[in-house]
């Protein structure tokens, strides 16, 4: 039987950005949380080994969940695919040690934990049934019914990531939470995460972006790291850009 947890920090879509991760780990509410849940896309970025080593150093406080990008890196290294759409991902996959590959290979697609005030909470990457599906804060209720179908009736809260944009909403009686992205936020600067128990807090941790760009650029051997770091750490993708890109994958022809 799993003990009821009073506080859970949720970190999603780190994408191999160590300075952003370190800033969030330094937050008092994260350092004192009962568990730190990672809802996937941990590694696909410019500092994959450094991020994995930092997280494994935290021991059993960390609850790991795989994201589609983690799965893609694993498949690439195992020879199950010869390309990945994200340009940095093949490079990131080649940086991983065998112990990292073993770790990624053991990660589940979802986990459930009891959290004070929220009951049984299901944590996943994109949706409970698929690590690449897109749901958004304004997704239609019939879309939510579709992606949440099949869940046990005692799961009243679902936490997902994938779209890099934070939100909290009700869908068919279930509370759905997206903490946003630690390393690649869309629309607003900062490292975004969530604190659960007994309620829900969407948090944003500021950090020195220019110093982070310098650190990442000096630390990573990715050939196009300067352009990559400038674009993502300066949060040049807006929420409107992201919604326009994601809308067709949510069953819409255009953003609202």
C-alpha positions in Angstrom: 0.0 0.0 0.0 1.4 3.4 -1.0 1.4 6.1 1.7 -0.7 9.2 1.1 1.7 11.9 -0.1 1.3 15.5 1.2 3.3 17.3 -1.5 4.3 16.3 -4.9 6.4 18.4 -7.3 5.7 17.7 -11.0 8.5 18.4 -13.5 7.8 17.9 -17.1 9.5 18.3 -20.5 13.0 19.2 -19.1 14.5 18.4 -22.5 18.0 18.2 -21.4 18.4 21.8 -20.0 20.4 21.5 -16.8 20.3 25.2 -15.6 16.5 25.3 -15.8 16.3 22.0 -13.9 18.8 23.2 -11.2 16.8 26.4 -10.7 13.6 24.3 -10.0 15.3 21.8 -7.8 16.5 24.7 -5.6 13.0 25.8 -4.9 12.1 25.0 -1.3 8.8 23.4 -2.2 10.6 21.0 -4.5 13.5 20.2 -2.2 11.0 19.4 0.6 8.4 17.6 -1.5 7.6 14.0 -0.7 8.1 13.0 -4.3 9.3 14.6 -7.5 7.4 13.2 -10.5 8.9 13.5 -14.0 6.2 13.3 -16.6 8.5 12.6 -19.5 10.6 14.2 -22.3 13.6 14.3 -19.9 16.5 13.8 -22.2 16.0 15.2 -25.7 18.1 18.3 -25.6 21.7 19.7 -25.3 22.6 18.3 -21.9 21.0 14.8 -21.7 23.7 13.0 -19.7 24.1 15.8 -17.2 20.3 16.0 -16.6 19.9 12.2 -16.1 22.9 12.1 -13.8 21.5 15.0 -11.7 18.1 13.4 -11.4 19.4 9.9 -10.6 21.4 11.5 -7.7 18.1 12.4 -6.0 17.4 8.7 -5.4 14.0 7.3 -4.6 12.3 10.6 -4.2 12.0 10.7 -8.0 9.2 9.0 -9.8 10.1 8.5 -13.5 7.7 8.4 -16.5 8.7 8.1 -20.1 7.8 10.6 -22.7 7.6 10.2 -26.5 11.1 11.9 -26.9 12.6 9.5 -24.3 11.1 6.6 -26.2 12.4 7.9 -29.5 16.0 8.2 -28.2 15.8 4.7 -26.8 14.5 3.3 -30.1 17.2 5.1 -32.0 19.9 3.7 -29.9 18.5 0.2 -30.1 18.4 0.4 -33.9 14.6 0.3 -34.0 14.4 3.6 -36.0 17.0 5.4 -38.1 15.7 9.0 -37.7 13.9 11.2 -35.2 11.9 14.3 -36.3 13.5 16.6 -33.7 16.9 17.6 -35.1 18.7 17.5 -31.7 17.4 14.1 -30.7 19.7 11.8 -32.7 22.7 13.7 -31.3 21.3 13.5 -27.8 20.7 9.8 -28.2 24.3 9.2 -29.1 25.5 10.9 -25.9 23.7 8.5 -23.6 25.7 5.9 -21.7 24.5 2.3 -21.5 23.2 2.9 -17.9 21.1 5.7 -19.3 19.7 3.5 -22.0 18.9 0.9 -19.4 17.2 3.5 -17.3 15.1 4.8 -20.2 14.2 1.2 -21.1 12.6 0.6 -17.7 10.4 3.7 -17.6 6.7 3.2 -17.5 4.2 5.2 -19.6 2.1 6.2 -16.5 2.0 5.9 -12.7 -0.6 6.6 -10.1 0.0 8.0 -6.6 -2.3 9.0 -3.8 -2.0 12.7 -3.1 -3.6 14.5 -0.1 -6.6 16.5 -1.3 -6.6 15.1 -4.8 -7.0 11.4 -4.2 -5.6 8.9 -6.7 -3.6 10.9 -9.3 -2.6 9.4 -12.6 0.6 10.8 -14.1 1.4 10.4 -17.8 3.2 12.3 -20.6 0.6 13.2 -23.2 -2.6 11.2 -22.4 -3.2 8.1 -20.3 -3.3 5.9 -23.5 -0.6 7.4 -25.8 2.6 9.4 -25.3 2.1 11.6 -28.4 -1.6 12.5 -28.4 -2.4 16.2 -28.1 -5.0 17.7 -25.7 -5.1 21.4 -24.9 -6.8 23.6 -22.3 -9.7 24.3 -24.8 -10.0 20.8 -26.3 -13.6 19.8 -26.9 -15.3 17.8 -24.2 -15.9 14.9 -26.6 -12.1 14.9 -27.2 -11.5 14.7 -23.5 -14.0 11.8 -23.2 -12.1 10.0 -25.9 -8.6 10.3 -24.4 -9.7 9.7 -20.8 -11.9 6.6 -21.6 -11.0 3.5 -19.8 -9.6 5.1 -16.7 -10.5 3.6 -13.3 -13.4 5.5 -11.7 -11.3 6.2 -8.6 -8.9 8.3 -10.7 -10.2 11.9 -10.3 -7.0 13.8 -11.2 -4.8 13.4 -14.3 -1.5 15.1 -14.8 0.0 15.3 -18.3 2.7 17.2 -20.1 3.8 17.1 -23.8 2.4 20.5 -25.0 4.7 22.7 -22.9 1.9 25.0 -21.9 0.5 25.0 -18.3 -3.2 24.7 -17.5 -5.7 23.4 -15.0 -9.2 22.4 -16.1 -12.2 20.1 -15.4 -13.1 17.5 -18.0 -16.0 15.2 -17.3 -15.5 15.5 -13.5 -11.8 14.9 -13.6 -9.3 17.6 -12.8 -6.6 17.7 -15.6 -3.3 19.4 -14.9 -0.4 20.3 -17.2 2.6 21.8 -15.4 4.2 23.2 -18.5 7.8 22.7 -19.5 11.0 23.1 -17.5 13.4 23.5 -20.4 11.3 24.4 -23.5 8.3 26.6 -22.5 6.0 28.0 -25.1 4.5 31.5 -24.6 6.1 32.6 -21.3 9.7 32.6 -20.0 10.7 30.6 -16.9 10.9 27.0 -15.9 7.3 25.9 -15.4 6.3 23.1 -12.9 3.4 22.2 -10.6 3.0 21.6 -6.8 0.2 19.1 -5.9 -1.4 18.7 -2.4 -3.8 19.5 -1.0 -4.6 21.8 -4.0 -2.9 22.6 -7.3 -0.3 25.3 -7.8 1.1 26.1 -11.2 4.6 27.6 -10.6 7.2 29.3 -12.7 10.8 29.6 -11.6 12.9 32.5 -13.0 16.6 32.0 -13.8 19.4 33.9 -15.5 18.7 33.1 -19.1 21.9 34.6 -20.5 24.0 32.7 -18.0 22.1 29.6 -18.9 22.7 30.1 -22.6 26.4 30.5 -21.9 26.5 27.4 -19.7 24.6 25.3 -22.2 26.6 26.5 -25.2 29.9 25.8 -23.4 28.8 22.5 -22.1 27.2 20.9 -25.1 28.8 19.7 -28.3 25.7 19.8 -30.4 26.8 21.5 -33.6 24.0 24.1 -33.7 23.8 24.7 -30.0 24.1 28.5 -30.1 21.0 28.8 -32.3 19.1 26.1 -30.4 19.8 27.7 -27.0 18.9 31.2 -28.2 15.6 30.1 -29.6 14.4 27.9 -26.7 15.9 29.6 -23.7 14.6 33.0 -24.9 11.2 31.4 -25.3 10.8 32.7 -28.9 7.9 30.3 -29.6 4.6 32.0 -28.5 1.6 30.2 -27.1 -0.2 31.3 -30.3 2.5 29.6 -32.4 2.2 26.4 -30.4 -1.6 26.4 -30.5 -1.6 26.8 -34.3 0.9 23.9 -34.6 -1.0 21.6 -32.2 -4.5 22.4 -33.4 -4.6 19.8 -36.2 -3.3 17.1 -33.9 -6.2 17.9 -31.6 -8.7 17.3 -34.3 -9.1 20.9 -35.4 -8.1 22.5 -38.7 -7.0 25.7 -37.0 -6.4 27.3 -33.6 -9.5 29.0 -32.0 
